[in-house]
Amino acid sequence: MPKVIQLTESQFNQLVLEEKQAVVLCEAFAGMDLKQALENAKKYIKNGVKIGAVIAALAATYNLNDADKEKISNFLTSTFTQNNNNTQNTMANTFDSEKFNNQVNAVNEYMRSVASLNGYNPNDIQLTPQEIVKQCYAHNFKISNLLAHLHQESCFGLTPRARKTNSPFSVGSWDNGSNKTTYATQDDSIDSFLNLIEKDYMRDGKTYQDLISGKNSFVNFQNNRYAQDPNYEKKIQQLTNRVEKAYPILGELQ
């Protein structure tokens, strides 16, 4: 009979986070040969991505067998432990579970307080704070920026249209009331939104800050605006500042 392993909440969060990292890396490795992917993998690990997530992504992308996975694991591990006794400890401590949980609590408190101020019942919020923080970690996206979009578009998924489509970012929803995109849950929309921003808007060296820094600057690679509102960028920046003033920890990256 297999042994049952009990995980703490922080351990569970860490495992889920690593899985999300692996998914993001699979997309990053797409189109590369294995040699190129290994070079990029070293850069990701240097920037804090866990070796386990990198190997999982490599295995999924290139259909590696167990022997190949072991070779790559040994290669990556030796690369970052040779002549550097502190590297292994640094990687082991990359995920700060206490900070993660504090950010989850802050997201929950902020969404509930804003919902109440706008006349909604906080208990009707369907977005889960844990998923918001996990997805921001996976995409290296500031939580305060994500909350600004959720507030502006649907007051955290509480508007009637967002509840109908489970699209709290209004992706696929038009001003004439038509809806092109729906999701099984509101949490499912988060990764989709972040991928859209990364692939369609943050291209050719653009950063997220570039998108919200000026008038008519939130445009994609086809030069189409994200929103028709001419003051959209200003509103997002103001809401971001509001989040970070109330909870500075939500303006910090992982």
N, C-alpha and C positions, 0 to 999 in steps of 0.2 A: 504494500500500500504506500503510495507516495507521501512524503513528508509535507505537511502543510506549513508554509512559511507565512508568518504574520508580518505585514509591513506597516510601519508608522505612516501617518498622513504625509509627512515630508518626503519619506522614501518613495511613496506612491507617486507624489507630484513629480519627483525627480525622474522616475522611470517614464512617466507620460511625456515629460519635457524632452527626454532623450529620443523618444519615438518621434515626436514632432520635428526635432532637429534632423532626424534621419530622413523624414519625408521631404523637408526643404532641401537637404543636400542631394537627394535623388534628382530633383529638378535642376540643381546647380551643376551636377555632373553630366546631365543629358547632352549628347553630342560630342563629348570628349572621349579620346582614347584613354585607356587605363593609366598610361604613363602621365598624361596631363592631369588626370583626376588625382593621382597620388601627390603630385606637386601642389595642387590646390588643397588637397586634404591636409597637408602639413601646415598650410597657411591658416586653415580653419581651426586646427587644433591649437596653434600658436595664439589665436584670438579667443580661445576659451571653449570651443566646441569639444565635447568629450570624445575620446577615442572610440568608445563603444558605439556612439551614434554614427561616427564616420565610417567605421567598418560595416555597420548594418546597411548604410546607404550604398557603400561600394559593393557589398554582396548582392543587394537587390538590383542594382543598376547593371552589374556585369556578370550576374549569375555565377558567382564564385563558389567553388566547392570548399569543403572544410579545410583541406590542406592549404588552399590558396588564402583562405581567411586567416589561418594561423600564421602564414608567412608574412602577410601584410600587417597583421597585428604586431608581430615581433619587429618588423621594420619600423613601423610608426612609433612603437614604444621605445625602441632603442634610439631613434632619432631625437626624441625629446627627453631622454634621461642621460645620454652620454655627456660627460663633462658638465653636468648641471644637476646637482643633488636636490635642488629646490623645485625643479620643474614638476615632478610627480605630485608633490604636495600641493602645488599651485593648481594643477588640473583637478585634483581630488576635491579642492575647495571651491571650484568654479561656481557651483550651485549653492546659493545662500538660502537655505530653506526658511530661516527666520524672516529674511527680507521678503521672500515670496509670500509667506503667509500674512505679513503686515500689509503688503500691497493688495492682497485679496480682500482683507478686511477694509482697507481704505476705499477700494472700488465699491464694495457693498454699501458702505456708509454714504459715499458721495452720490451714488445713483439713487438711493432711497431718499436722501434729503432733497435732491433736485426734483424728483418725482412728486414729492409732497408739495413743494413750493409751486409746482405747475398744476396742481389740482388732481394728480393721479394717485391711485392707491399703490404704494410701494410694493405691496404683496403681489401685485399683478406683473411685476418684472419677471420676464422669462429668461433673459440673459443671465448666465452664471458668472460671478466674478472670477472663479478659478479659471474658466476657459478664456476669459478676456486676458488675464495675466499670462497664461500659458502661451497663447497665440502671439502676444506681443513679444515674449521672450524668444519664441521660435523664429519670428521675423525681424528681431532686433528693432522693434518699433516702440516708440514711447507710449506708455499707457495713457498719459494725459492727452495725446493727440487722438488716440482711438476714442476716448470718452467724449472729446469735443465733437467728433463726427456723429457719434451716437446721440448726443444731446441735440445737436442741430437738426439732424434728419428725422428723428422720431421720438425724442425724449426717452431714449433707451428702450425702444421697441414698444412703447405704450400707445402710440397713435393707432387709430383703427386700421389704416392700410398696412402698417407694419405687423400688426397682430394677424391680419388676414394672410399676408404673404410670407411672414417670418423673415422679412428683409428689412431689418432696422436701419441699414445704411441707405435705403432707397435704391439699391442697385436693381436695375430693370424696372423701376417704377417711374412713370412719367407724370408730368403736371396735368395732363388731360385725364388722369385717373386710370389709365391702362397699366397693366402689370405684365412684364415679360418674364420675370424671374421669381420663383418661389423656392423656399427651403423647407426641409422636414422640421427643423427646429431653428430658432433664432441663433443659437450657438454655431450652427453649421454655416452661417453667413459670414462669420468673422474671418476665417481663413480665405474664403473667396474674395472678400473685400481687400484684404492685405495683398493677396496675389495680384489683384487688379491694379492697385496702386503701384506695386513694384514693377510689374511687367508693362503697363500701359503709360504710366506717368513718370516714374523714376527711371528714365532712360537717358542715354547720352550724357552720363555724369550728373544728372539732376539729383538733388537730395530732397527729402520731404520738406525741409525748411525753404528750399527754393520755390516749392509749389505754393506755399502760403505766405510768402514774403512780400508780395506786391499785388497790384490790381491786375486781374486777368492772367495770373501766373499759374493757376491750377488747371493746366491743359495737358492733354496726353500727346503721344508722339505724332498723332495726326492733327495736332493743334486744335482739338475739340475741348471745350471747357467741361469740367466735371459737373458743374451746376450752373443753371441759368442766372441765379442770383448774382448781380454784379458785386455785391459786398460779401460773397461767400468766404473769400480768403480772410478778410478782416474779422468776420464772425468766428471762424475756426480758431484764429489766433487769440481772440479775446476769451473764448471758452477754454482754450488750453491754459491760458494764464490764470483763469479762475480756478481750474482744477489744481494747478501747481501751487497756487497761493493757499488753498485750503489743505492740500496734502502734498507737500514737496516731494515725498517719496515716490509719487506717481509720475514725476518728471524725470526720474532716474532710469537709465537703461539697466539691463541685467548686470 
